[in-house]
Amino acid sequence: MTGHWLVAAVTVQGGRLGGVNALEVLPWARPLTWLFQVMPVFFLVGGYANAASWSSHQRRGGDGASWVRSRMFRLLWPTVVFVVILTVAAGLGRAVGLDSDLVRDGAWVAAIGLWFLAVYIAVVALAPILISWQRRWGHGRTILLLAVWVAVADLSRLVFEVSYVAWSTYLLAWLAVHQLGVAWRDGALTGSRWMAWLLAGGGVLSLLLLTGLGPYAVSMVGTVGPGLANTAPPTLALLALAVTQTGLVLLLRGPADRWLVRPRPWAAVVAVNSVVLTVYLWHMVPILVVVPALVLTGVLPQYPIGSAAWLLLRLPWMLALAIVLAALVAVFARGERARLRGPEATQPDESPWGKARLAGGVLACLAGLIGLAATSFAGLAPTAVPIVELTALATGLLLVGLRVPIIGRLRARRG
């Protein structure tokens, strides 16, 4: 969130809004993305948490379908709220005569994080199979196989100029990081402190070689700078960053545990995690509020990107965005905190039809989310409504078995 806000540079020329990624004009800032690109940590911790949850679910006699369904509920309901509101807002913007390109750009900015959510949903859906397989086949071999495939995909682009193979790394690269978290949970990375140092040191050395002498871009965000972009799709250099961060996480785990024994820090962690998906989904929307309120009005003046004045104004810019985001989270976080587990989320359904329905629902949700992210909630034409994408998402929700909370409460009262 902080990285997105820092690099978002809004411009006003001739009364028209524009924007640029500050990394495109500030080469010195690109190495800082090694700190701000924390998606590897999220997938790492996600693997740890999913492995623990899946083991507990198995001990209680649960099956894979019921586990996946229960994990989908917290992910999907806040996302549904976000998608519906953003779709309506985009439609209203066009209806009142706002420039269609401006509406489309605004929707793209607001929905910039949907790609990650789609990938994470796919990873969660595959987690029971991959966790069980990795525990049988071996942690090292599983992760190495995924990493080798990412390297092959990179070679297909660099040597043979074949790009379609690399699209698979949108899933497989993040799966590799997720499975690192599984290995961590199972103790494969914690037998000796030297393992943490090996991962951190080996990862950063590989990262320096791949970006310094190799063909990869220094930036770990976007497609800026010379060299092979590292996130679209993910590359071997991004995996090297993930390994580095894994080592650092393992080294910091002890001090963090001792700090979090204190009630106040732990309460803060619990509070933030209870709304973390809401924060993630809505964190770019404040830009659409602050820009017309403070930038267009001149309250936040324009200075050359990277100048001392521009850097200084990042502080009030970030503060204004944080205030707006806090208000949005206060309004929309209730949906994330709500318990959304209906009967199908807690009762196993081992029938082939139940599993097929869940698989179809996950695929439909993925298709809808990816389509919405790709079309910026505007379909193929500037004035269109993304009917196909919304229909896919709605169908997926029905197949997965999502229950709207108010309907569940009404049924419970009748019962």
C-alpha positions in Angstrom: 0.0 0.0 0.0 2.7 2.4 1.0 4.7 1.6 -2.2 1.7 2.2 -4.4 1.0 5.5 -2.8 4.6 6.7 -3.0 5.0 6.0 -6.7 1.6 7.4 -7.8 2.5 10.7 -9.3 -0.5 12.7 -10.5 -0.1 15.4 -13.1 -2.4 18.2 -14.3 -1.7 19.6 -17.8 -4.1 22.0 -19.5 -6.8 21.1 -16.9 -6.6 17.4 -17.7 -5.5 14.8 -15.2 -2.7 12.5 -15.9 -0.4 10.2 -14.0 2.9 8.5 -14.2 4.7 5.8 -12.2 7.4 7.7 -10.4 9.8 4.7 -10.9 9.8 5.5 -14.6 11.5 8.8 -14.1 13.5 8.0 -10.9 16.0 5.2 -11.6 17.5 5.6 -8.2 14.2 4.5 -6.6 14.0 1.2 -8.4 16.2 -0.8 -5.9 13.9 0.4 -3.2 11.2 -1.9 -4.6 13.2 -4.8 -3.1 11.8 -3.5 0.2 8.3 -2.4 -0.9 7.5 -5.5 -2.9 6.2 -7.6 -0.1 3.8 -10.0 -2.0 6.4 -12.8 -1.5 6.0 -12.4 2.2 2.2 -12.6 1.9 2.3 -15.8 -0.1 5.0 -17.2 2.3 2.9 -16.6 5.3 -0.2 -17.7 3.4 1.5 -21.1 2.8 2.4 -21.4 6.5 -1.2 -20.5 7.6 -2.8 -22.7 5.0 -0.6 -25.7 5.9 -1.5 -25.3 9.6 -5.2 -24.9 8.8 -5.3 -27.8 6.5 -3.7 -30.1 9.0 -6.1 -29.1 11.7 -9.1 -29.5 9.3 -7.9 -33.0 8.4 -7.6 -34.0 12.1 -11.2 -33.0 12.5 -12.3 -35.3 9.7 -12.8 -32.6 7.1 -12.2 -33.0 3.3 -10.5 -30.8 0.8 -13.7 -29.4 -0.7 -15.1 -28.2 2.6 -11.7 -26.6 3.5 -11.4 -24.7 0.2 -15.0 -23.5 0.5 -14.5 -22.2 4.0 -11.3 -20.4 3.0 -13.2 -18.8 0.0 -15.8 -17.1 2.2 -13.6 -14.5 3.7 -11.9 -13.8 0.4 -15.0 -13.5 -1.7 -17.5 -11.6 0.3 -15.4 -8.3 0.7 -14.4 -8.7 -2.9 -18.1 -8.9 -4.0 -18.9 -5.7 -2.1 -15.9 -3.9 -3.7 -16.7 -5.1 -7.2 -20.4 -4.1 -7.0 -19.7 -0.7 -5.7 -16.9 0.0 -8.2 -19.0 -1.1 -11.1 -21.9 1.1 -10.0 -19.5 4.0 -9.5 -18.1 3.6 -12.9 -21.5 3.4 -14.5 -22.7 6.6 -12.6 -19.5 8.4 -13.7 -20.3 7.7 -17.3 -24.0 8.5 -16.8 -23.3 12.0 -15.5 -21.0 12.8 -18.4 -17.5 12.2 -17.1 -14.9 11.5 -19.8 -15.1 7.8 -20.5 -11.3 7.4 -20.6 -11.0 9.2 -17.3 -13.6 6.8 -15.8 -11.8 3.8 -17.2 -8.4 5.0 -15.9 -10.0 5.6 -12.4 -11.5 2.1 -12.4 -8.2 0.6 -13.4 -6.4 2.5 -10.6 -9.0 1.4 -8.0 -8.9 -2.3 -9.1 -5.2 -2.6 -9.5 -5.0 -5.2 -6.8 -7.5 -7.7 -8.2 -4.8 -9.6 -10.1 -3.3 -10.7 -6.8 -6.6 -11.8 -5.3 -7.3 -13.9 -8.4 -3.9 -15.6 -8.1 -4.3 -16.2 -4.3 -7.8 -17.7 -4.8 -6.2 -20.1 -7.3 -3.4 -21.0 -4.9 -5.9 -21.6 -2.0 -8.0 -23.8 -4.2 -4.9 -26.0 -5.1 -3.4 -25.9 -1.6 -4.9 -29.2 -0.2 -3.6 -31.1 -3.1 -0.2 -29.5 -3.2 0.4 -29.5 0.5 -0.4 -33.2 0.7 1.7 -33.9 -2.4 4.7 -31.9 -1.0 4.6 -33.8 2.3 4.8 -37.1 0.4 7.2 -36.2 -2.3 9.5 -33.8 -0.4 9.6 -30.1 0.3 12.9 -29.4 -1.6 11.9 -31.4 -4.7 8.5 -29.7 -5.0 9.8 -26.2 -4.7 12.8 -26.9 -6.9 10.5 -28.2 -9.7 8.4 -25.1 -9.6 11.5 -22.9 -9.6 12.9 -24.8 -12.6 9.7 -24.2 -14.5 9.9 -20.5 -13.9 13.5 -20.5 -15.2 12.4 -22.4 -18.3 9.6 -19.8 -18.8 12.1 -17.0 -18.6 14.4 -18.7 -21.2 11.4 -19.1 -23.5 11.1 -15.3 -23.5 14.7 -14.4 -23.5 16.1 -16.9 -26.0 13.1 -18.1 -28.2 10.9 -15.0 -27.8 8.0 -17.2 -26.9 5.9 -15.3 -24.3 2.9 -17.6 -23.8 4.8 -20.1 -21.8 5.7 -17.4 -19.2 2.0 -16.7 -18.5 2.0 -19.9 -16.4 4.3 -18.3 -13.9 1.6 -16.0 -12.7 0.4 -19.1 -10.9 3.5 -21.3 -10.6 5.9 -18.7 -9.3 3.6 -17.7 -6.5 2.8 -21.4 -5.8 6.6 -21.9 -5.3 6.6 -19.1 -2.7 3.5 -20.5 -1.0 5.1 -23.9 -0.8 8.1 -22.3 0.9 5.7 -21.3 3.6 4.5 -24.9 3.8 8.1 -26.1 4.2 8.5 -23.5 7.0 5.4 -24.7 8.8 6.6 -28.3 8.6 10.0 -27.5 10.1 12.0 -28.0 6.9 13.5 -24.5 7.1 13.9 -24.2 10.9 16.3 -27.0 11.8 19.2 -24.7 12.0 19.7 -20.9 12.1 22.2 -21.4 9.3 19.3 -22.2 7.0 17.9 -18.7 7.5 21.3 -17.1 6.8 21.8 -19.3 3.7 18.4 -18.3 2.3 18.9 -14.6 3.0 22.5 -14.5 1.7 22.0 -16.8 -1.2 18.9 -15.1 -2.2 20.3 -11.6 -2.2 23.5 -12.7 -4.0 21.4 -14.4 -6.7 19.3 -11.2 -6.9 22.3 -9.0 -7.4 23.7 -11.3 -10.1 20.4 -11.7 -12.0 19.7 -7.9 -12.0 23.3 -6.7 -12.2 24.9 -9.1 -14.7 21.8 -10.9 -15.9 19.0 -9.8 -18.1 16.4 -8.9 -15.4 15.2 -5.4 -14.4 16.2 -4.0 -11.1 12.6 -3.0 -10.3 10.4 -5.6 -8.6 7.3 -3.6 -9.4 5.7 -2.9 -12.7 7.5 -2.9 -16.1 9.8 0.1 -15.6 13.5 0.2 -16.5 15.7 -1.8 -18.8 15.7 -5.6 -18.6 13.1 -8.3 -18.3 10.2 -7.1 -16.2 9.8 -9.2 -13.0 6.2 -9.2 -12.1 4.3 -9.3 -15.4 4.8 -12.3 -15.4 6.9 -13.3 -12.4 10.5 -14.2 -13.0 13.4 -16.1 -11.5 14.6 -12.8 -10.1 11.4 -12.3 -8.2 11.8 -15.8 -6.8 15.3 -14.8 -5.7 13.7 -11.9 -3.8 11.2 -14.3 -2.3 14.0 -16.5 -1.0 15.8 -13.5 0.4 12.7 -12.3 2.2 12.1 -15.9 3.5 15.5 -15.9 5.1 14.9 -12.5 6.7 11.5 -13.6 8.0 13.1 -16.6 9.6 15.9 -14.5 11.2 13.3 -12.0 12.5 10.9 -14.5 13.8 12.4 -14.8 17.3 12.6 -11.1 18.0 9.1 -10.6 16.6 7.7 -13.4 18.8 9.2 -11.8 21.9 7.8 -8.4 21.0 4.3 -9.8 20.2 4.1 -11.4 23.6 3.1 -7.9 24.8 -0.7 -7.4 24.7 -0.8 -4.1 22.9 1.4 -5.0 19.9 -0.4 -8.4 19.5 -3.8 -6.6 19.8 -2.7 -4.3 17.0 -1.7 -7.2 14.8 -5.0 -8.9 15.4 -7.0 -5.7 14.7 -5.2 -5.1 11.4 -5.5 -8.7 10.2 -9.2 -8.6 10.8 -9.5 -5.9 8.1 -6.5 -6.6 6.0 -8.4 -7.7 2.9 -10.6 -4.6 3.1 -7.4 -2.4 3.3 -5.9 -4.2 0.3 -9.0 -4.0 -1.9 -9.7 -0.3 -1.1 -6.3 1.2 -0.7 -6.1 2.8 -4.2 -9.6 4.3 -4.0 -8.5 7.2 -1.8 -6.4 8.5 -4.8 -9.7 9.0 -6.6 -10.9 11.2 -3.7 -7.7 13.1 -2.9 -6.8 14.0 -6.4 -9.9 16.1 -7.2 -10.1 17.5 -3.6 -6.5 18.5 -3.2 -4.6 18.3 -6.5 -7.0 19.8 -8.9 -7.8 22.6 -6.4 -4.1 23.4 -6.0 -3.9 22.6 -2.3 -1.2 20.1 -3.2 0.8 22.0 -5.9 2.7 20.4 -8.8 6.5 20.1 -8.6 8.9 18.1 -10.8 8.8 14.5 -9.9 11.8 13.7 -7.7 12.5 17.2 -6.7 13.0 18.1 -3.0 9.6 19.9 -2.9 7.9 16.9 -4.6 9.4 14.5 -2.1 8.4 16.7 0.8 4.8 16.8 -0.4 4.7 13.0 -0.3 4.1 13.4 3.4 0.7 15.3 3.3 -0.2 13.2 0.2 0.2 10.0 2.2 -1.5 11.5 5.2 -4.6 12.5 3.2 -4.8 9.1 1.6 -4.5 7.4 5.0 -7.4 9.4 6.4 -9.6 8.6 3.5 -8.7 4.9 3.6 -9.4 4.8 7.3 -12.9 6.1 6.6 -13.4 3.5 3.9 -12.3 0.7 6.1 -14.6 1.8 8.9 -17.5 1.6 6.5 -16.7 -1.6 4.7 -14.7 -3.8 7.1 -17.9 -5.2 8.7 -18.3 -7.5 5.7 -14.8 -9.0 6.3 -15.3 -9.5 10.0 -18.7 -11.1 9.5 -18.9 -14.9 9.9 -20.0 -16.0 6.4 -19.9 -19.8 6.9 -23.3 -21.2 5.8 -24.1 -24.9 6.0 -22.1 -25.8 2.9 -19.0 -24.1 4.3 -18.9 -26.3 7.4 -20.3 -29.6 6.2 -18.1 -31.8 4.0 -19.5 -32.7 0.6 -17.4 -35.6 -0.7 -19.7 -36.4 -3.7 -18.2 -35.9 -7.2 -20.9 -33.4 -7.9 -20.0 -31.3 -4.8 -16.4 -31.2 -5.8 -17.1 -30.5 -9.4 -19.4 -27.7 -8.4 -16.8 -26.1 -6.2 -14.1 -26.4 -8.9 -16.4 -24.8 -11.4 -17.3 -22.1 -9.0 -13.6 -21.3 -8.3 -12.9 -21.2 -12.1 -15.9 -18.9 -12.7 -14.8 -16.5 -10.0 -11.3 -16.4 -11.4 -12.6 -15.7 -14.9 -14.8 -12.9 -13.6 -12.1 -11.3 -11.4 -9.4 -11.5 -14.1 -11.8 -10.1 -16.7 -12.8 -7.2 -14.5 -9.2 -6.4 -13.7 -8.3 -6.5 -17.4 -11.2 -4.4 -18.7 -11.3 -1.9 -15.9 -14.9 -2.5 -15.2 -15.9 -1.2 -18.6 -16.2 -4.2 -20.9 -14.6 -3.9 -24.4 -16.1 -0.5 -25.1 -15.8 2.7 -23.0 -19.5 2.9 -22.3 -20.2 -0.9 -21.8 -21.0 -2.7 -18.7 -18.9 -5.8 -18.1 -21.9 -8.2 -18.2 -19.9 -11.3 -19.1 -17.4 -10.8 -16.2 -20.1 -10.0 -13.7 -22.1 -13.0 -14.8 -19.1 -15.2 -14.4 -18.4 -13.9 -10.9 -22.1 -14.3 -9.8 -22.2 -17.8 -11.2 -19.0 -18.7 -9.4 -20.3 -17.4 -6.1 -23.5 -19.5 -6.4 -21.5 -22.6 -7.3 -19.1 -22.1 -4.4 -22.0 -21.6 -2.1 -21.6 -18.1 -0.8 -24.5 -16.9 1.4 -25.3 -13.3 1.8 -25.1 -12.7 5.6 -28.6 -11.1 6.0 -30.2 -14.0 4.2 -28.5 -16.5 6.5 -29.7 -14.6 9.6 -33.3 -14.5 8.3 -33.2 -18.2 7.7 -31.7 -18.8 11.1 -34.5 -16.8 12.7 -37.2 -18.7 10.8 -35.6 -22.0 12.0 
